[in-house]
């Protein structure tokens, strides 16, 4: 295999799929390995995309902002300014933007009704983000933990689709490592 493939950003390289197939006991079943790859590669890409756009403590996340930090930012940097800007652009205040006697060409003037609609949509988005952040903060569910949980659930479903005859097993408990050793590896 060439270096460019090994260094690619694929979430499941051939070696990882082969290792999973070996753990599942299907390494010699090429159809099963292909089904495993067919299910897991898109899943890995989607979760990499999610991680890349969601602040969390996970690697590849755009930032490690906490739910509280994000909520503070939404309030101070988005909602509070919008709550001032939207009314300031209303029909009753537009005369304050007059440039007379140095008026600009009409095509340079923004359609303030359209601008206001966009700002209202932005405010609605920000409010939804704020409600989501408050909800997850109340239940102490940081996004990194949520993403991990979604990965586990989605991976189990993908394994079930790819290898329907695989019997999930936590395996046997190892007292020394205090972990289970079985078909489904545990962190």
N, C-alpha and C positions, 0 to 999 in steps of 0.2 A: 504494500500500500504506500502511496506517495505521501510526502510530508504535508502537502496542501490539504489532503483529505483528513489526515490525522489532526491537523491544527484547525480544521474548520470549526464553525460554531454550532455544529449539529448537536442536539441535546443527547442523542443516543448513537454513538459511533458503533461500528460493527463489533468491536471488542466488547462493548457494554451489552449489546443484544446477545452476543454469544455467551457471555457470563450469565445473563438472566435465563437464557434457554438451558444452560447447564444446570442452574439451580432448580429450574422447573422440571428437569429430566427429559427435555425434548431437543437436546442439542443436535441429535442425528436426524431429526424430522425436519427436513428443509421447508416443508409447507408450514409447519408450526412456527419455525423461526421467522419465516416471511410474514405470517399473520401477526406475530409478536412485534416485528418491526413496523408493520403497517399501522398498528394501533398506538404504539408508544412514541414513534417519532413525531407525528402531528401533535400529540398530547404534550410532549416536551417543548415543542416550538411554541405552543399556545401559552404554557406556563412561563416560559422565558419572556414572552411578550408581556404577560400580566406583570411579572416581576419588574420588567424594564420601565413600566409606567406607574408603578405603585410604590409610594414611599414606604419603606420597611427596613428592618435590619438585615434583610437577605442580601447576599452578593448579587451584583448586577442591578440592584434597585437604584433609582435616580437619586434618592436621598434617604436618610435615616430619620426623617422628621417623625415625631410621635403624633398620636392622634390629637393630643392637646396642642402641640405646636402648630399642626395643620389647622385646627379650629381657630386658634388665635390669628393665624395668617389670613384665613378666609374672612374673619370679622374685620380685621384692621386694614387689610390690603385690597379686599374686594367688596364686601357688603357695605361697609361704612362709606367708602367713596361713592359707590353706586347709589346709595340712598341720598347722597347729596347731588350727584351729577344728573340723575334722571329728572328730578324736578327742575333743575337748573336749565335743562334743555327743553322744557315744556313750552307750549305756545305762549304762556303768560310772561315768559322771561326771554324769549328769543330776540326781542328788540334790543336787549343788552349786548347782543353780539353784532350789532350794526357796525359796519365799517365806513359808513358815509362820512366824509366825501371820498374816501379811497375804496370804493366798492370793488369787489373782485368779480371776475367773469362768472356768470351763473354756473358754468360747469365745474368751477372750483368749490362752490358751496355744497357741503354735504346735504343730503336729504335728512333733515333732523328727525322726521317721523320714523324713517327707516333706522337711523342710528338709535333712537329711543327703543324701537322694537328689539334690536339686537342687544341693547343693554338690559332690557327686561328679561330676555332669554338668559343672558349671563347671570343676572341676579337670581333667577329661578334655579339655574344650575348650582350656583353657590349655596343657595338655601338647602337644596337637596344634599349637597356635599356636607354641609354643616349638620344636618339632621343625621346623616349616616355616621359622621364622626362622633357625634354625641352618643348615639345608640351603641356603637362599638366600644366607646370609652366607658360607658356605664356598665357594660358587661365584661369589661377588661379583656377585650378581644383585639389585640393589635393585628395589623394586616399581615405581618410575617407569619403569625400563628394561623390565621385564617387561610393564607395561601398554602401553607404546609398541609393543613387538614384537607383542603380541596385537592391537593396533589395526591394524597393517600387514597381518598375516595375515588377519584378519577382513575388512578392507576389500578386499583383493585377491579374496577369495572372494565377497564381495558384488558387486563389479564383474563378476566372472565370471558370477554368476547373472543380474545385471541386463542385462549386455551381453556375451552369449556370443561374439559375433563380434569383439569388441575384441581386438586382438592386442597383448599387453603389450610395451612397448618402453622400454628405458632411454633411448632417443634417442641423441643425439650428445654427446660429451664436449666441454665448453667449457673450454679451457685457462685462460682468464682467471678464471672463477668457480670452477674446479676442481670442477664439478658436471656431471651429465648433464642435458640438456634434451630432454624427450620427453613421451610421453603420461602416464607415471606420474611426477608431480612428486616430487623428492627434497629432503629438508631438508638 
